[in-house]
């Protein structure tokens, strides 16, 4: 997967222009608030039409304009392709290879990328929901059907929780609970199985990347923690049975609290550095290295699943890393096209081979 050219028009603070990156490492440097993250966000948008910053679609349009447009030429699936995204108010339209699509989800499985931004440090700093969201986002970009499973699970979970609240007031409704249980169990088991398989693949690859980034001074481990005592070796049928038993055991408590207390929505991913919890014991630099290792491992898994080298987008990645860790990112990531943003001009001088862009007031030099 290679970006050949990206054209942007009225997109955030970026001046209307075209960027033509190289196939290797591309550095975009400049002061803060010049548009570096906006440029990476534009590249990421083609993964499915959503920002990694959770912003609204209308925020993509420059404040004094009525629309914004992104156009990309890229090489993927063994051929050159094109994609366009048009933002008009709260509406968004997508075109792939000249054909208009019903939704931006059509971009999934056409173009693939992995992004790191400082916000991803919340994978370690915050609670389980951040880590679940990271895993779910990754498996959904592998296959569209995984996104369907997740959507069904969340929808049924909300319906079951609503019913639990109603049962507390109207006990006669309890007889209908088993219907929702079975739907939740079926989709929940598939979701957990997908997550566990993904975490296993991610853990193996992240450990290798962390060895390289830390120069073999640290060991990184990642484990899936199930609220229903589900093991990595369990089959989908065994996961279903464990969820079913857990729901039965906790039905009274679920009704009392008005909430489903066990299931994939309560699971977590544990991140350890040298067998210690990274949130409690790791330094800022170690935490950043661990998250970077996770994102690079994500790229490896995506490469294996899609038979494509994903584009790697690294936003403000070099700060708080020592020179050896910076050198690994700049000069030892091979096979994928890489985009790295940084503030310091000196960072770019470490790059042995690649292309350098200076971004100032939204304009590329």
C-alpha positions as CSV (number, residue, x, y, z in Angstrom):
1,X,0.0,0.0,0.0
2,X,1.5,3.3,-1.1
3,X,0.2,6.8,-1.3
4,X,1.1,8.3,-4.7
5,X,-0.5,11.7,-4.2
6,X,-2.9,13.5,-1.8
7,X,-4.8,16.5,-2.9
8,X,-6.7,18.7,-0.3
9,X,-9.1,21.6,-0.9
10,X,-10.5,23.7,2.0
11,X,-9.4,21.0,4.5
12,X,-9.0,22.5,7.9
13,X,-6.1,25.0,7.9
14,X,-4.2,23.4,5.0
15,X,-3.6,25.6,2.0
16,X,-5.0,23.9,-1.2
17,X,-2.2,21.8,-2.5
18,X,-1.0,18.3,-3.6
19,X,1.6,16.3,-1.7
20,X,3.6,13.6,-3.5
21,X,5.4,11.5,-0.9
22,X,8.2,9.0,-1.4
23,X,7.7,5.2,-0.9
24,X,9.8,5.2,2.3
25,X,10.0,7.5,5.2
26,X,8.4,11.0,4.9
27,X,9.1,13.6,7.6
28,X,6.7,16.6,8.0
29,X,8.3,19.1,10.4
30,X,7.2,22.5,11.6
31,X,6.1,24.4,14.7
32,X,2.9,23.6,16.6
33,X,-0.5,24.5,15.1
34,X,0.8,24.6,11.6
35,X,-1.3,21.7,10.2
36,X,0.9,18.7,10.6
37,X,-1.7,16.6,12.4
38,X,-4.3,17.8,9.9
39,X,-2.2,16.3,7.1
40,X,-1.9,13.0,8.8
41,X,-5.7,13.1,9.6
42,X,-6.4,13.6,5.9
43,X,-4.3,10.5,5.0
44,X,-6.2,8.5,7.7
45,X,-9.6,9.6,6.5
46,X,-9.4,7.1,3.6
47,X,-9.4,4.2,6.1
48,X,-13.1,4.6,6.6
49,X,-14.0,8.2,6.6
50,X,-13.5,8.9,10.3
51,X,-10.9,11.0,12.1
52,X,-8.6,9.5,14.7
53,X,-9.3,12.7,16.7
54,X,-13.0,12.0,17.1
55,X,-13.9,15.3,15.6
56,X,-17.2,16.1,13.7
57,X,-17.3,16.0,9.9
58,X,-18.2,19.6,9.6
59,X,-15.0,20.6,11.5
60,X,-13.0,19.3,8.5
61,X,-14.2,22.2,6.4
62,X,-12.2,25.4,6.6
63,X,-14.2,27.9,8.7
64,X,-14.9,30.3,5.8
65,X,-15.8,27.7,3.2
66,X,-18.9,25.6,2.4
67,X,-17.1,22.3,1.6
68,X,-13.8,20.4,1.8
69,X,-12.5,17.8,-0.6
70,X,-9.8,15.1,-0.3
71,X,-8.5,13.2,-3.3
72,X,-6.0,10.4,-3.2
73,X,-4.1,8.3,-5.7
74,X,-2.7,5.2,-4.2
75,X,-1.3,1.8,-5.1
76,X,-3.1,-1.1,-3.5
77,X,-4.4,-4.6,-4.3
78,X,-1.7,-4.7,-7.1
79,X,-3.0,-1.7,-9.0
80,X,-3.3,2.1,-8.9
81,X,-6.6,3.4,-7.5
82,X,-8.3,6.6,-6.7
83,X,-10.5,7.7,-3.9
84,X,-12.3,11.0,-3.1
85,X,-14.1,12.3,0.1
86,X,-16.3,15.3,-0.1
87,X,-17.4,17.1,3.1
88,X,-20.5,19.4,2.9
89,X,-21.8,20.5,6.3
90,X,-22.6,17.4,8.2
91,X,-22.8,15.3,5.1
92,X,-20.0,13.2,3.6
93,X,-19.8,11.5,0.2
94,X,-17.3,9.0,-1.1
95,X,-16.1,7.9,-4.5
96,X,-13.8,5.0,-5.2
97,X,-12.2,4.6,-8.7
98,X,-14.8,6.9,-10.1
99,X,-17.8,5.1,-8.6
100,X,-19.9,6.8,-5.9
101,X,-20.4,4.7,-2.8
102,X,-23.3,4.6,-0.3
103,X,-21.0,5.1,2.8
104,X,-17.4,5.8,3.8
105,X,-17.3,2.2,5.1
106,X,-16.7,1.2,1.5
107,X,-13.1,2.5,1.9
108,X,-12.4,-0.4,4.4
109,X,-10.4,-3.1,2.7
110,X,-9.4,-0.8,-0.1
111,X,-6.9,1.4,1.7
112,X,-5.2,0.5,5.0
113,X,-3.2,2.5,7.4
114,X,-2.1,2.5,11.1
115,X,-1.9,5.8,13.1
116,X,-0.1,6.8,16.3
117,X,-1.0,10.1,17.9
118,X,-0.3,11.4,21.5
119,X,-3.9,10.6,22.3
120,X,-3.1,6.9,21.9
121,X,-1.0,7.1,25.1
122,X,-4.4,6.8,26.8
123,X,-4.2,3.1,25.9
124,X,-2.0,2.9,29.0
125,X,-2.9,6.0,31.0
126,X,-6.7,5.5,31.0
127,X,-9.1,2.7,31.7
128,X,-10.2,-0.6,29.9
129,X,-12.6,1.2,27.5
130,X,-9.7,2.8,25.7
131,X,-8.0,-0.6,25.2
132,X,-11.2,-2.3,24.1
133,X,-11.8,0.5,21.6
134,X,-8.2,0.1,20.2
135,X,-8.7,-3.7,19.7
136,X,-12.2,-3.3,18.3
137,X,-11.1,-0.6,15.8
138,X,-8.2,-2.8,14.6
139,X,-10.3,-6.0,14.0
140,X,-13.1,-4.0,12.3
141,X,-10.5,-2.6,9.8
142,X,-9.4,-6.2,9.0
143,X,-12.8,-7.3,7.9
144,X,-16.2,-5.6,7.4
145,X,-18.0,-8.5,9.0
146,X,-16.1,-7.9,12.3
147,X,-17.6,-4.4,12.3
148,X,-21.1,-6.0,11.8
149,X,-20.6,-8.4,14.8
150,X,-19.4,-5.5,17.0
151,X,-22.4,-3.4,15.9
152,X,-24.9,-6.2,16.6
153,X,-23.3,-6.9,20.0
154,X,-23.5,-3.2,21.1
155,X,-27.1,-2.9,19.9
156,X,-28.3,-6.0,21.7
157,X,-26.4,-5.0,24.8
158,X,-28.2,-1.6,24.9
159,X,-31.5,-3.4,24.4
160,X,-30.8,-5.9,27.2
161,X,-29.7,-3.1,29.6
162,X,-32.9,-1.2,28.8
163,X,-34.9,-4.4,29.6
164,X,-33.1,-4.9,32.8
165,X,-34.1,-1.4,34.0
166,X,-37.7,-2.1,33.0
167,X,-37.7,-5.5,34.8
168,X,-36.8,-3.8,38.1
169,X,-40.0,-1.9,37.8
170,X,-42.1,-4.6,36.1
171,X,-40.9,-8.1,37.2
172,X,-43.2,-9.9,34.7
173,X,-40.8,-8.9,31.9
174,X,-38.1,-11.2,33.2
175,X,-39.4,-14.1,31.1
176,X,-38.3,-12.2,27.9
177,X,-34.7,-11.7,29.1
178,X,-33.5,-15.1,27.8
179,X,-34.3,-14.1,24.2
180,X,-31.9,-11.2,24.4
181,X,-29.4,-13.3,26.3
182,X,-29.0,-15.7,23.4
183,X,-28.4,-12.9,20.9
184,X,-25.9,-11.3,23.2
185,X,-24.1,-14.6,23.8
186,X,-23.8,-15.5,20.1
187,X,-22.4,-12.1,19.1
188,X,-20.4,-11.7,22.3
189,X,-18.6,-15.1,21.8
190,X,-17.6,-14.2,18.2
191,X,-16.4,-10.8,19.4
192,X,-14.3,-12.3,22.2
193,X,-12.9,-15.0,19.9
194,X,-11.9,-12.3,17.4
195,X,-10.3,-10.2,20.1
196,X,-8.3,-13.0,21.7
197,X,-6.9,-14.2,18.4
198,X,-6.0,-10.6,17.5
199,X,-4.3,-10.0,20.9
200,X,-2.3,-13.2,20.6
201,X,-1.0,-12.1,17.2
202,X,-0.4,-8.5,18.4
203,X,1.5,-9.6,21.5
204,X,4.0,-11.7,19.6
205,X,4.8,-8.9,17.2
206,X,4.7,-6.0,19.7
207,X,7.3,-7.9,21.8
208,X,9.7,-8.0,18.8
209,X,9.2,-4.3,18.0
210,X,9.7,-3.3,21.6
211,X,13.0,-5.3,21.6
212,X,14.1,-3.2,18.7
213,X,12.9,0.2,20.1
214,X,14.4,-0.4,23.5
215,X,17.5,-2.1,22.2
216,X,16.7,-5.3,24.0
217,X,16.5,-3.6,27.4
218,X,12.8,-4.2,28.1
219,X,10.3,-7.0,27.6
220,X,6.7,-6.1,26.6
221,X,3.7,-8.4,27.2
222,X,0.1,-8.0,26.3
223,X,-2.7,-10.2,27.8
224,X,-6.5,-10.4,27.2
225,X,-8.3,-10.3,30.6
226,X,-11.8,-11.8,30.4
227,X,-14.5,-10.8,32.9
228,X,-16.1,-14.3,32.4
229,X,-12.9,-16.3,33.0
230,X,-12.6,-17.2,29.3
231,X,-9.3,-18.7,28.2
232,X,-7.3,-18.2,24.9
233,X,-7.7,-21.9,24.2
234,X,-11.5,-21.9,24.5
235,X,-13.5,-22.6,21.3
236,X,-16.4,-20.3,20.3
237,X,-18.8,-22.9,21.6
238,X,-17.0,-23.0,25.0
239,X,-17.0,-19.2,25.1
240,X,-20.8,-19.2,24.5
241,X,-21.3,-21.7,27.4
242,X,-19.2,-19.7,29.8
243,X,-21.1,-16.5,28.9
244,X,-24.4,-18.3,29.3
245,X,-23.4,-19.6,32.7
246,X,-22.2,-16.2,33.8
247,X,-25.4,-14.5,32.7
248,X,-27.5,-17.1,34.6
249,X,-25.3,-16.7,37.8
250,X,-25.6,-12.9,37.7
251,X,-29.2,-12.4,36.5
252,X,-30.4,-11.2,39.9
253,X,-27.5,-8.8,40.2
254,X,-28.0,-7.6,36.6
255,X,-31.7,-6.8,37.4
256,X,-30.8,-5.1,40.6
257,X,-28.2,-2.8,38.9
258,X,-30.0,-2.5,35.6
259,X,-26.8,-3.3,33.8
260,X,-25.1,-6.4,32.2
261,X,-22.2,-6.9,34.6
262,X,-20.2,-9.5,32.6
263,X,-19.2,-9.9,29.0
264,X,-16.9,-8.5,26.4
265,X,-17.9,-5.0,27.3
266,X,-16.2,-5.5,30.7
267,X,-13.0,-7.1,29.4
268,X,-9.6,-5.5,29.4
269,X,-6.1,-5.8,27.8
270,X,-3.2,-5.8,30.3
271,X,0.1,-4.2,29.1
272,X,3.2,-5.1,31.0
273,X,6.8,-3.9,30.8
274,X,9.3,-6.2,32.5
275,X,6.3,-8.0,34.1
276,X,5.1,-4.7,35.7
277,X,1.9,-2.9,34.9
278,X,2.8,-0.1,32.4
279,X,0.2,2.3,33.7
280,X,1.6,2.2,37.3
281,X,5.3,1.7,36.9
282,X,6.5,2.8,33.4
283,X,8.1,6.2,32.6
284,X,6.6,8.5,30.0
285,X,9.3,7.3,27.5
286,X,8.6,3.7,28.2
287,X,4.8,4.2,27.9
288,X,5.3,5.9,24.6
289,X,7.6,3.1,23.4
290,X,5.1,0.5,24.4
291,X,2.2,2.1,22.6
292,X,4.4,2.6,19.5
293,X,5.2,-1.1,19.6
294,X,1.5,-1.9,19.8
295,X,0.8,0.3,16.7
296,X,3.7,-1.1,14.7
297,X,2.5,-4.6,15.7
298,X,-1.0,-3.6,14.5
299,X,0.5,-2.8,11.1
300,X,2.1,-6.2,11.0
301,X,-1.1,-8.0,11.7
302,X,-2.9,-5.9,9.2
303,X,-0.3,-6.7,6.6
304,X,-0.8,-10.4,7.2
305,X,-4.6,-10.3,7.1
306,X,-4.9,-8.0,4.1
307,X,-1.7,-9.1,2.2
308,X,-0.8,-5.4,2.0
309,X,1.8,-3.2,3.7
310,X,-0.3,-0.6,5.5
311,X,0.7,3.1,5.5
312,X,2.2,4.0,8.9
313,X,1.2,7.5,10.3
314,X,3.2,8.7,13.3
315,X,2.2,12.0,14.8
316,X,4.5,13.8,17.2
317,X,6.2,10.4,17.8
318,X,9.8,11.5,18.5
319,X,9.3,13.6,21.6
320,X,10.3,11.9,24.9
321,X,12.2,9.3,23.0
322,X,16.0,9.1,23.3
323,X,18.2,9.2,20.2
324,X,18.5,5.4,19.9
325,X,14.7,5.0,19.9
326,X,14.3,7.8,17.4
327,X,16.8,6.3,15.1
328,X,14.9,3.0,15.1
329,X,11.7,4.8,13.9
330,X,13.5,6.9,11.3
331,X,15.8,4.4,9.8
332,X,14.7,0.8,10.7
333,X,11.1,0.6,9.6
334,X,11.3,-1.1,6.3
335,X,8.6,-2.3,3.9
336,X,5.9,0.2,4.7
337,X,5.5,3.8,3.6
338,X,5.9,6.0,6.7
339,X,4.8,9.5,7.6
340,X,6.3,11.1,10.7
341,X,5.5,14.6,12.1
342,X,7.9,16.4,14.4
343,X,8.5,19.9,15.6
344,X,12.3,20.1,15.8
345,X,14.2,20.6,12.6
346,X,17.1,18.6,14.1
347,X,15.0,15.5,14.1
348,X,15.0,15.3,10.3
349,X,18.7,15.3,10.2
350,X,18.8,11.8,11.7
351,X,17.0,10.5,8.6
352,X,19.4,8.6,6.3
353,X,17.0,8.1,3.4
354,X,13.5,9.5,2.6
355,X,11.7,12.8,1.8
356,X,11.3,15.9,4.0
357,X,8.5,18.4,4.0
358,X,8.3,21.7,5.9
359,X,4.8,22.8,6.9
360,X,4.2,26.4,7.9
361,X,0.8,28.1,8.3
362,X,-0.8,25.2,6.5
363,X,1.5,25.5,3.5
364,X,3.9,22.8,2.4
365,X,7.4,23.6,1.3
